[in-house]
Amino acid sequence: MTGTFDDELWSAIGDPTRRRMLDILLADGPATATTLSTRLPVTRQAVAKHLAVLDRAGLVHPNTAGREKHYRLDEAQFERAVAQLAAVGASWDRRLQRIKKLAEAIEKAKKEKNDNG
């Protein structure tokens, strides 16, 4: 998958309302925009727009049943996002450990200089 797709994925997940929608779909299974709007502090029209963003990012897929679309979470794409987030977290943990070691080495050198100086 390309970086552009990842940008779209992370942009979709970056919105707190969309994250809440993903939480609901993950916990409760497929839902309509109307159903989701009753559980969120936004209008049905706003929910529909958020669902379109999630659909473009591959995180949800609509299934038409009569006049309504039932959106289901794409668990594979969601797991991919979670794995990427874990990788980013691990990368930052490694960076922070290097920064911590560098800061400790600087402090130690200052202390030794002061003790000897």
DSSP file (Angstrom, degrees, kcal/mol; ACC not computed):
  #  RESIDUE AA STRUCTURE BP1 BP2  ACC     N-H-->O    O-->H-N    N-H-->O    O-->H-N    TCO  KAPPA ALPHA  PHI   PSI    X-CA   Y-CA   Z-CA
    1    1 A M              0   0    0      0, 0.0     2,-0.1     0, 0.0     0, 0.0   0.000 360.0 360.0 360.0 149.0    0.0    0.0    0.0
    2    2 A T     >  -     0   0    0      1,-0.1     4,-1.7     4,-0.0     3,-0.1  -0.366 360.0-113.7 -87.0 163.8    1.2    3.5   -0.8
    3    3 A G  H  > S+     0   0    0      1,-0.2     4,-2.6     2,-0.2     5,-0.2   0.844 116.2  60.5 -61.2 -35.3    2.0    6.3    1.6
    4    4 A T  H  > S+     0   0    0      1,-0.2     4,-2.2     2,-0.2    -1,-0.2   0.915 103.6  49.6 -60.1 -42.6   -0.9    8.3    0.2
    5    5 A F  H  > S+     0   0    0      1,-0.2     4,-2.7     2,-0.2    -1,-0.2   0.916 109.9  51.2 -62.2 -41.8   -3.3    5.6    1.3
    6    6 A D  H  X S+     0   0    0     -4,-1.7     4,-3.1     1,-0.2     5,-0.3   0.899 107.3  53.3 -62.4 -40.0   -1.7    5.6    4.8
    7    7 A D  H  X S+     0   0    0     -4,-2.6     4,-2.4     1,-0.2    -1,-0.2   0.922 111.1  46.4 -59.3 -43.4   -2.2    9.4    4.9
    8    8 A E  H  X S+     0   0    0     -4,-2.2     4,-2.2     2,-0.2    -2,-0.2   0.905 112.5  50.8 -65.2 -41.0   -5.8    8.9    4.1
    9    9 A L  H  X S+     0   0    0     -4,-2.7     4,-2.2     2,-0.2    -2,-0.2   0.944 114.1  42.9 -60.7 -49.3   -6.1    6.2    6.7
   10   10 A W  H  X S+     0   0    0     -4,-3.1     4,-1.6     1,-0.2    -2,-0.2   0.833 111.8  54.2 -71.3 -31.5   -4.5    8.3    9.4
   11   11 A S  H  < S+     0   0    0     -4,-2.4     4,-0.5    -5,-0.3    -1,-0.2   0.910 110.1  48.2 -64.4 -41.1   -6.5   11.4    8.4
   12   12 A A  H >< S+     0   0    0     -4,-2.2     3,-0.8     1,-0.2    -2,-0.2   0.916 115.3  43.4 -64.6 -43.6   -9.7    9.3    8.8
   13   13 A I  H 3< S+     0   0    0     -4,-2.2    -1,-0.2     1,-0.2    -2,-0.2   0.736  99.2  75.3 -74.9 -21.9   -8.6    7.9   12.2
   14   14 A G  T 3< S+     0   0    0     -4,-1.6    -1,-0.2    -5,-0.2    -2,-0.2   0.697  76.6  87.0 -65.4 -20.1   -7.4   11.3   13.4
   15   15 A D  S <> S-     0   0    0     -3,-0.8     4,-2.3    -4,-0.5     5,-0.2  -0.696  72.1-144.9 -86.7 128.5  -10.9   12.6   13.9
   16   16 A P  H  > S+     0   0    0      0, 0.0     4,-2.1     0, 0.0     5,-0.1   0.847  99.2  53.4 -62.4 -34.1  -12.4   11.9   17.4
   17   17 A T  H  > S+     0   0    0      2,-0.2     4,-2.1     1,-0.2     5,-0.1   0.921 110.3  47.3 -66.1 -42.0  -15.9   11.4   16.0
   18   18 A R  H  > S+     0   0    0      2,-0.2     4,-2.5     1,-0.2    -1,-0.2   0.880 109.9  53.0 -67.4 -36.6  -14.7    8.9   13.5
   19   19 A R  H  X S+     0   0    0     -4,-2.3     4,-2.4     2,-0.2    -1,-0.2   0.912 109.0  49.9 -62.7 -39.9  -12.7    7.0   16.1
   20   20 A R  H  X S+     0   0    0     -4,-2.1     4,-2.3     2,-0.2    -2,-0.2   0.897 109.3  51.7 -64.2 -39.4  -15.9    6.9   18.2
   21   21 A M  H  X S+     0   0    0     -4,-2.1     4,-2.7     2,-0.2     5,-0.2   0.918 109.5  49.4 -62.4 -43.0  -17.8    5.5   15.2
   22   22 A L  H  X S+     0   0    0     -4,-2.5     4,-2.6     1,-0.2    -2,-0.2   0.906 109.2  52.8 -62.7 -40.8  -15.1    2.8   14.8
   23   23 A D  H  X S+     0   0    0     -4,-2.4     4,-2.4     2,-0.2     5,-0.2   0.926 110.8  47.0 -58.0 -45.3  -15.4    1.9   18.4
   24   24 A I  H  X S+     0   0    0     -4,-2.3     4,-3.3     1,-0.2     5,-0.4   0.932 113.7  46.7 -63.9 -46.6  -19.2    1.5   18.1
   25   25 A L  H  X S+     0   0    0     -4,-2.7     4,-1.7     1,-0.2    48,-0.2   0.872 113.1  50.2 -64.9 -36.3  -18.9   -0.6   15.0
   26   26 A L  H  < S+     0   0    0     -4,-2.6    -1,-0.2    -5,-0.2    -2,-0.2   0.918 119.2  36.7 -66.5 -43.2  -16.1   -2.7   16.5
   27   27 A A  H  < S+     0   0    0     -4,-2.4    -2,-0.2    -5,-0.2    -3,-0.2   0.889 132.0  24.4 -76.9 -40.7  -18.2   -3.3   19.7
   28   28 A D  H  < S-     0   0    0     -4,-3.3    -3,-0.2     1,-0.3    -2,-0.2   0.549  98.2-129.8-109.0 -10.1  -21.7   -3.6   18.2
   29   29 A G     <  +     0   0    0     -4,-1.7    -1,-0.3    -5,-0.4    -2,-0.1  -0.430  62.0   3.8  88.0-168.4  -21.2   -4.7   14.6
   30   30 A P        +     0   0    0      0, 0.0     2,-0.3     0, 0.0    42,-0.2  -0.079  67.2 172.5 -55.9 147.4  -22.8   -3.1   11.5
   31   31 A A  B     -A   71   0A   0     40,-1.9    40,-3.3     4,-0.0     2,-0.2  -0.980  27.9-118.0-151.5 159.4  -24.9    0.0   11.9
   32   32 A T     >  -     0   0    0     -2,-0.3     4,-2.6    38,-0.2     5,-0.2  -0.512  34.2-108.5 -92.2 166.3  -26.7    2.6    9.8
   33   33 A A  H  > S+     0   0    0     36,-0.5     4,-2.3     1,-0.2     5,-0.1   0.884 121.9  53.5 -60.3 -38.4  -25.9    6.3    9.7
   34   34 A T  H  > S+     0   0    0      2,-0.2     4,-1.1     1,-0.2    -1,-0.2   0.933 109.4  46.8 -63.0 -46.9  -29.2    6.8   11.5
   35   35 A T  H >4 S+     0   0    0      1,-0.2     3,-0.6     2,-0.2     4,-0.5   0.926 113.6  48.3 -61.3 -45.6  -28.3    4.4   14.3
   36   36 A L  H >< S+     0   0    0     -4,-2.6     3,-1.4     1,-0.2     4,-0.5   0.876 104.8  59.5 -63.7 -37.1  -24.9    5.9   14.7
   37   37 A S  H >< S+     0   0    0     -4,-2.3     3,-0.5     1,-0.3     5,-0.3   0.782  98.1  59.3 -65.8 -24.9  -26.2    9.4   14.9
   38   38 A T  T << S+     0   0    0     -4,-1.1    -1,-0.3    -3,-0.6    -2,-0.2   0.699 110.0  43.7 -73.7 -16.8  -28.3    8.5   17.9
   39   39 A R  T <  S+     0   0    0     -3,-1.4    -1,-0.2    -4,-0.5    -2,-0.2   0.383 109.8  63.5-106.9   1.4  -25.1    7.5   19.8
   40   40 A L  S <  S-     0   0    0     -3,-0.5     2,-0.5    -4,-0.5     7,-0.1  -0.908  83.0-119.6-127.9 153.9  -23.0   10.5   18.7
   41   41 A P  S    S+     0   0    0      0, 0.0     2,-0.3     0, 0.0    -4,-0.1  -0.071  87.3  82.9 -84.2  38.0  -23.3   14.3   19.3
   42   42 A V  S    S-     0   0    0     -2,-0.5    -2,-0.2    -5,-0.3    -3,-0.0  -0.901  83.7 -94.0-134.8 164.4  -23.6   15.0   15.6
   43   43 A T     >  -     0   0    0     -2,-0.3     4,-2.3     1,-0.1     5,-0.1  -0.236  35.0-110.2 -73.9 165.1  -26.4   15.0   13.0
   44   44 A R  H  > S+     0   0    0      1,-0.2     4,-2.5     2,-0.2     5,-0.1   0.882 120.9  55.0 -61.4 -38.1  -27.2   12.1   10.7
   45   45 A Q  H  > S+     0   0    0      2,-0.2     4,-1.9     1,-0.2    -1,-0.2   0.898 108.0  48.3 -63.2 -40.2  -25.8   14.1    7.8
   46   46 A A  H  > S+     0   0    0      2,-0.2     4,-2.5     1,-0.2    -2,-0.2   0.908 110.3  51.9 -65.5 -41.0  -22.5   14.6    9.6
   47   47 A V  H  X S+     0   0    0     -4,-2.3     4,-2.8     1,-0.2    -2,-0.2   0.920 107.5  52.8 -60.1 -43.6  -22.4   10.9   10.4
   48   48 A A  H  X S+     0   0    0     -4,-2.5     4,-1.8     1,-0.2    -1,-0.2   0.897 109.8  48.3 -59.9 -41.0  -22.9   10.1    6.7
   49   49 A K  H  X S+     0   0    0     -4,-1.9     4,-1.7     2,-0.2    -1,-0.2   0.909 111.8  49.1 -66.3 -41.5  -20.0   12.4    5.8
   50   50 A H  H  X S+     0   0    0     -4,-2.5     4,-2.4     1,-0.2    -2,-0.2   0.906 109.4  52.6 -63.5 -41.0  -17.8   10.8    8.4
   51   51 A L  H  X S+     0   0    0     -4,-2.8     4,-2.5     1,-0.2    -1,-0.2   0.871 105.4  54.9 -62.4 -36.7  -18.8    7.3    7.1
   52   52 A A  H  X S+     0   0    0     -4,-1.8     4,-2.4     2,-0.2    -1,-0.2   0.901 108.6  48.3 -63.2 -40.4  -17.8    8.4    3.6
   53   53 A V  H  X S+     0   0    0     -4,-1.7     4,-1.7     2,-0.2    -2,-0.2   0.932 112.7  47.7 -64.4 -45.9  -14.3    9.3    4.8
   54   54 A L  H  <>S+     0   0    0     -4,-2.4     5,-2.4     1,-0.2     6,-0.9   0.866 111.3  51.8 -63.3 -36.0  -14.0    6.0    6.6
   55   55 A D  H ><5S+     0   0    0     -4,-2.5     3,-1.5     4,-0.2    -2,-0.2   0.927 107.5  51.3 -66.2 -45.8  -15.2    4.2    3.5
   56   56 A R  H 3<5S+     0   0    0     -4,-2.4    -1,-0.2     1,-0.3    -2,-0.2   0.842 109.5  51.4 -60.8 -32.8  -12.6    6.0    1.3
   57   57 A A  T 3<5S-     0   0    0     -4,-1.7    -1,-0.3    -5,-0.2    -2,-0.2   0.511 116.3-117.8 -82.0  -4.5   -9.9    4.9    3.8
   58   58 A G  T < 5S+     0   0    0     -3,-1.5    19,-0.2    -4,-0.3    -3,-0.2   0.612  82.9 117.9  80.7  12.1  -11.1    1.3    3.6
   59   59 A L  S   <S+     0   0    0     -5,-2.4    15,-3.2    -6,-0.2     2,-0.3   0.747  77.1  24.8 -85.6 -24.0  -12.0    1.2    7.3
   60   60 A V  E     -B   73   0A   0     -6,-0.9    13,-0.2    13,-0.3    -2,-0.2  -0.945  64.3-156.5-134.9 159.0  -15.8    0.5    6.7
   61   61 A H  E     -B   72   0A   0     11,-2.2    11,-2.2    -2,-0.3     2,-0.3  -0.998  16.2-133.9-136.5 132.3  -17.8   -0.9    3.9
   62   62 A P  E     -B   71   0A   0      0, 0.0     2,-0.4     0, 0.0     9,-0.2  -0.639  13.1-167.1 -87.0 143.6  -21.5   -0.3    3.2
   63   63 A N  E     -B   70   0A   0      7,-2.2     7,-3.1    -2,-0.3     2,-0.4  -0.996  20.9-134.4-123.2 123.0  -24.0   -3.0    2.5
   64   64 A T  E     +B   69   0A   0     -2,-0.4     2,-0.4     5,-0.2     5,-0.2  -0.641  25.8 175.6 -82.6 129.5  -27.3   -1.8    1.1
   65   65 A A  E >   -B   68   0A   0      3,-3.2     3,-1.7    -2,-0.4     2,-0.4  -0.909  65.4 -49.9-132.8 103.7  -30.4   -3.4    2.7
   66   66 A G  T 3  S-     0   0    0     -2,-0.4    -2,-0.0     1,-0.3     0, 0.0  -0.552 121.6 -20.7  68.4-126.3  -33.6   -1.8    1.3
   67   67 A R  T 3  S+     0   0    0     -2,-0.4     2,-0.3    -3,-0.1    -1,-0.3   0.469 125.5  77.6 -94.0  -1.7  -33.3    1.9    1.6
   68   68 A E  E <   - B   0  65A   0     -3,-1.7    -3,-3.2   -36,-0.0     2,-0.5  -0.790  68.7-137.9-113.1 151.6  -30.6    1.9    4.2
   69   69 A K  E     - B   0  64A   0     -2,-0.3     2,-0.6    -5,-0.2   -36,-0.5  -0.919  14.1-153.9-103.9 129.5  -26.8    1.3    4.1
   70   70 A H  E     - B   0  63A   0     -7,-3.1    -7,-2.2    -2,-0.5     2,-0.4  -0.916  12.3-150.0-102.9 122.1  -25.4   -0.8    6.9
   71   71 A Y  E     -AB  31  62A   0    -40,-3.3   -40,-1.9    -2,-0.6     2,-0.4  -0.779  12.7-170.4 -96.6 132.7  -21.8    0.0    7.5
   72   72 A R  E     - B   0  61A   0    -11,-2.2   -11,-2.2    -2,-0.4     2,-0.2  -0.929  27.3-108.8-121.2 148.0  -19.4   -2.7    8.8
   73   73 A L  E     - B   0  60A   0     -2,-0.4     2,-1.2   -48,-0.2   -13,-0.3  -0.512  22.2-131.7 -71.3 135.1  -15.9   -2.3   10.1
   74   74 A D     >  -     0   0    0    -15,-3.2     4,-2.5    -2,-0.2     5,-0.2  -0.785  23.6-168.1 -86.1  98.6  -13.2   -3.8    7.9
   75   75 A E  H  > S+     0   0    0     -2,-1.2     4,-2.7     1,-0.2     5,-0.2   0.833  81.0  54.4 -63.7 -34.1  -11.4   -5.7   10.6
   76   76 A A  H  > S+     0   0    0      2,-0.2     4,-2.0     1,-0.2    -1,-0.2   0.932 112.1  43.4 -65.2 -44.7   -8.3   -6.4    8.4
   77   77 A Q  H  > S+     0   0    0    -19,-0.2     4,-2.1     2,-0.2    -2,-0.2   0.888 114.3  51.3 -67.6 -38.2   -7.8   -2.7    7.6
   78   78 A F  H  X S+     0   0    0     -4,-2.5     4,-2.4     2,-0.2    -2,-0.2   0.918 110.2  48.7 -64.3 -43.4   -8.5   -1.8   11.3
   79   79 A E  H  X S+     0   0    0     -4,-2.7     4,-2.6     1,-0.2    -1,-0.2   0.871 108.9  54.3 -63.8 -36.6   -5.9   -4.3   12.4
   80   80 A R  H  X S+     0   0    0     -4,-2.0     4,-2.3     2,-0.2    -1,-0.2   0.916 109.1  48.0 -61.8 -43.3   -3.4   -2.9    9.9
   81   81 A A  H  X S+     0   0    0     -4,-2.1     4,-2.4     2,-0.2    -2,-0.2   0.911 111.6  49.6 -63.8 -43.1   -4.0    0.6   11.4
   82   82 A V  H  X S+     0   0    0     -4,-2.4     4,-2.4     2,-0.2    -2,-0.2   0.909 111.0  50.0 -63.1 -42.2   -3.5   -0.7   14.9
   83   83 A A  H  X S+     0   0    0     -4,-2.6     4,-2.2     2,-0.2    -2,-0.2   0.903 110.9  49.2 -64.0 -41.2   -0.3   -2.5   13.9
   84   84 A Q  H  X S+     0   0    0     -4,-2.3     4,-2.5     2,-0.2    -2,-0.2   0.909 110.3  50.9 -64.1 -41.1    1.0    0.7   12.3
   85   85 A L  H  X S+     0   0    0     -4,-2.4     4,-2.6     1,-0.2    -2,-0.2   0.909 109.7  50.0 -62.7 -41.8    0.2    2.7   15.4
   86   86 A A  H  X S+     0   0    0     -4,-2.4     4,-2.5     2,-0.2    -1,-0.2   0.896 110.4  50.5 -62.9 -40.1    2.0    0.1   17.5
   87   87 A A  H  X S+     0   0    0     -4,-2.2     4,-2.3     2,-0.2    -2,-0.2   0.903 110.8  48.5 -65.3 -41.0    5.1    0.4   15.2
   88   88 A V  H  X S+     0   0    0     -4,-2.5     4,-2.4     2,-0.2    -2,-0.2   0.922 111.7  50.3 -63.9 -43.5    5.0    4.2   15.4
   89   89 A G  H  X S+     0   0    0     -4,-2.6     4,-2.3     1,-0.2    -2,-0.2   0.915 110.9  48.4 -60.5 -44.0    4.8    3.9   19.2
   90   90 A A  H  X S+     0   0    0     -4,-2.5     4,-2.2     2,-0.2    -1,-0.2   0.893 110.2  52.4 -64.4 -39.8    7.7    1.5   19.4
   91   91 A S  H  X S+     0   0    0     -4,-2.3     4,-2.2     1,-0.2    -2,-0.2   0.918 111.0  46.4 -62.0 -44.1    9.8    3.8   17.1
   92   92 A W  H  X S+     0   0    0     -4,-2.4     4,-2.9     2,-0.2     5,-0.2   0.875 108.8  55.7 -67.3 -36.7    9.1    6.8   19.4
   93   93 A D  H  X S+     0   0    0     -4,-2.3     4,-2.1     2,-0.2    -2,-0.2   0.926 109.0  47.5 -59.4 -44.0    9.9    4.7   22.5
   94   94 A R  H  X S+     0   0    0     -4,-2.2     4,-2.0     2,-0.2    -2,-0.2   0.914 112.6  49.2 -63.4 -42.5   13.3    3.9   20.9
   95   95 A R  H  X S+     0   0    0     -4,-2.2     4,-2.3     1,-0.2    -2,-0.2   0.923 111.0  49.2 -62.4 -44.2   13.9    7.6   20.1
   96   96 A L  H  X S+     0   0    0     -4,-2.9     4,-2.6     1,-0.2    -1,-0.2   0.862 108.4  53.6 -65.5 -35.5   13.0    8.7   23.6
   97   97 A Q  H  X S+     0   0    0     -4,-2.1     4,-2.5    -5,-0.2    -1,-0.2   0.908 109.3  48.8 -64.0 -41.0   15.3    6.1   25.1
   98   98 A R  H  X S+     0   0    0     -4,-2.0     4,-2.3     2,-0.2    -2,-0.2   0.911 112.1  48.7 -64.2 -41.5   18.2    7.4   22.9
   99   99 A I  H  X S+     0   0    0     -4,-2.3     4,-2.7     2,-0.2    -2,-0.2   0.913 111.0  50.7 -63.4 -42.6   17.4   11.0   24.0
  100  100 A K  H  X S+     0   0    0     -4,-2.6     4,-2.6     2,-0.2    -2,-0.2   0.927 111.0  48.0 -61.3 -45.7   17.2    9.9   27.7
  101  101 A K  H  X S+     0   0    0     -4,-2.5     4,-2.4     2,-0.2    -1,-0.2   0.900 112.3  49.6 -63.0 -40.6   20.6    8.2   27.4
  102  102 A L  H  X S+     0   0    0     -4,-2.3     4,-2.3     2,-0.2    -2,-0.2   0.929 111.6  48.1 -63.1 -45.6   22.1   11.3   25.7
  103  103 A A  H  X S+     0   0    0     -4,-2.7     4,-2.5     1,-0.2    -2,-0.2   0.897 111.8  50.1 -62.6 -40.8   20.7   13.6   28.4
  104  104 A E  H  X S+     0   0    0     -4,-2.6     4,-2.6     2,-0.2    -1,-0.2   0.900 110.1  50.3 -64.2 -40.5   22.1   11.3   31.1
  105  105 A A  H  X S+     0   0    0     -4,-2.4     4,-2.4     2,-0.2    -2,-0.2   0.896 111.0  49.0 -64.9 -40.0   25.5   11.3   29.5
  106  106 A I  H  X S+     0   0    0     -4,-2.3     4,-2.4     2,-0.2    -2,-0.2   0.931 112.5  47.8 -63.7 -46.2   25.5   15.1   29.3
  107  107 A E  H  X S+     0   0    0     -4,-2.5     4,-2.5     2,-0.2    -2,-0.2   0.908 111.9  50.0 -61.7 -42.2   24.5   15.3   33.0
  108  108 A K  H  X S+     0   0    0     -4,-2.6     4,-2.7     1,-0.2    -1,-0.2   0.920 110.8  49.3 -63.0 -43.7   27.2   12.8   34.0
  109  109 A A  H  X S+     0   0    0     -4,-2.4     4,-2.3     2,-0.2    -2,-0.2   0.897 111.5  49.2 -63.3 -40.6   29.8   14.8   32.0
  110  110 A K  H  X S+     0   0    0     -4,-2.4     4,-2.5     2,-0.2    -2,-0.2   0.919 111.9  48.8 -63.0 -44.2   28.7   18.1   33.7
  111  111 A K  H  X S+     0   0    0     -4,-2.5     4,-2.7     1,-0.2    -2,-0.2   0.925 112.1  47.9 -63.4 -44.9   28.8   16.5   37.1
  112  112 A E  H  X S+     0   0    0     -4,-2.7     4,-2.0     2,-0.2    -1,-0.2   0.896 111.7  50.6 -63.2 -39.6   32.3   15.0   36.5
  113  113 A K  H  X S+     0   0    0     -4,-2.3     4,-1.7     2,-0.2    -2,-0.2   0.919 113.1  45.6 -63.2 -44.0   33.5   18.4   35.2
  114  114 A N  H  < S+     0   0    0     -4,-2.5    -2,-0.2     1,-0.2    -1,-0.2   0.876 113.2  50.0 -67.1 -38.0   32.2   20.1   38.3
  115  115 A D  H  < S+     0   0    0     -4,-2.7    -1,-0.2     1,-0.2    -2,-0.2   0.841 120.6  35.4 -69.1 -32.5   33.6   17.5   40.6
  116  116 A N  H  <        0   0    0     -4,-2.0    -2,-0.2    -5,-0.2    -1,-0.2   0.625 360.0 360.0 -94.0 -16.4   37.0   17.7   39.0
  117  117 A G     <        0   0    0     -4,-1.7    -1,-0.2    -5,-0.2    -2,-0.2   0.463 360.0 360.0 -94.6 360.0   37.0   21.4   38.2
